Amino acid sequence: MGQHYSKEMKVEAVRLFEAGKTHAEITEALGIRDAQRTKKWIRIYREKGAEAFEKPAKQERRGRRPKKANTKAYMARLEMEVALLKKYHTELREKQLAVRNIGRSTTTQENTP
């Protein structure tokens, strides 16, 4: 997973670049893994300024919003699943008992001493 850098680190990288440091020197001085990252930060800074490094407000964040569950439909589906699982468990248990011959004696009078 990628590492996230603070706004202050990004602004400092831009400041060092404008002071004449190379991308390699900046990455070494700030402990950044990739020199390409500083190039990207400088490009973004030139296009949008330091505000580009601010985290977006909560309502502006990207990504899929969680669906609001229809509670009645969700509960009906869960109840149906429970009923199916109970039925399956009962059938499976009956099959297991039949295979093991539970409830029937396997000994006969001949086998007893």
SULBELSUL-V735641 format. One record per backbone hydrogen bond with DSSP energy under -0.5 kcal/mol. NH is the residue of the N-H (numbers start at 1). CO is the residue of the C=O. E is the energy in kcal/mol with one decimal. If there is no record, write none. Layout:
((NH | CO | E) (NH | CO | E))
//
This chain:
((10 | 6 | -1.9) (11 | 7 | -2.5) (12 | 8 | -2.3) (13 | 9 | -2.2) (14 | 10 | -1.9) (15 | 11 | -2.5) (16 | 12 | -2.6) (17 | 13 | -1.9) (18 | 14 | -2.4) (19 | 15 | -1.3) (20 | 17 | -1.5) (21 | 16 | -2.3) (26 | 22 | -2.3) (27 | 23 | -2.6) (28 | 24 | -2.0) (29 | 25 | -2.6) (30 | 26 | -2.5) (31 | 27 | -1.0) (32 | 27 | -1.9) (37 | 34 | -0.8) (38 | 34 | -0.7) (39 | 35 | -1.4) (40 | 36 | -2.0) (41 | 37 | -2.4) (42 | 38 | -2.4) (43 | 39 | -2.1) (44 | 40 | -2.6) (45 | 41 | -2.6) (46 | 42 | -2.3) (47 | 43 | -1.8) (48 | 44 | -3.0) (49 | 44 | -0.6) (49 | 45 | -1.8) (52 | 49 | -1.5) (53 | 50 | -1.6) (54 | 51 | -1.6) (60 | 57 | -1.4) (61 | 57 | -0.7) (61 | 58 | -0.9) (69 | 67 | -0.6) (71 | 69 | -1.1) (74 | 70 | -2.7) (75 | 71 | -2.6) (76 | 72 | -2.3) (77 | 73 | -2.2) (78 | 74 | -2.3) (79 | 75 | -2.6) (80 | 76 | -2.1) (81 | 77 | -2.3) (82 | 78 | -2.5) (83 | 79 | -2.2) (84 | 80 | -2.4) (85 | 81 | -2.5) (86 | 82 | -2.5) (87 | 83 | -2.2) (88 | 84 | -2.7) (89 | 85 | -2.8) (90 | 86 | -2.4) (91 | 87 | -2.4) (92 | 88 | -2.6) (93 | 89 | -2.5) (94 | 90 | -2.4) (95 | 91 | -2.0) (96 | 92 | -2.4) (97 | 93 | -2.5) (98 | 94 | -2.1) (99 | 95 | -2.2) (100 | 96 | -2.0) (101 | 97 | -0.6) (101 | 98 | -0.7) (102 | 97 | -2.1) (104 | 101 | -1.3) (111 | 108 | -0.5) (112 | 108 | -0.7) (112 | 109 | -0.6))
//
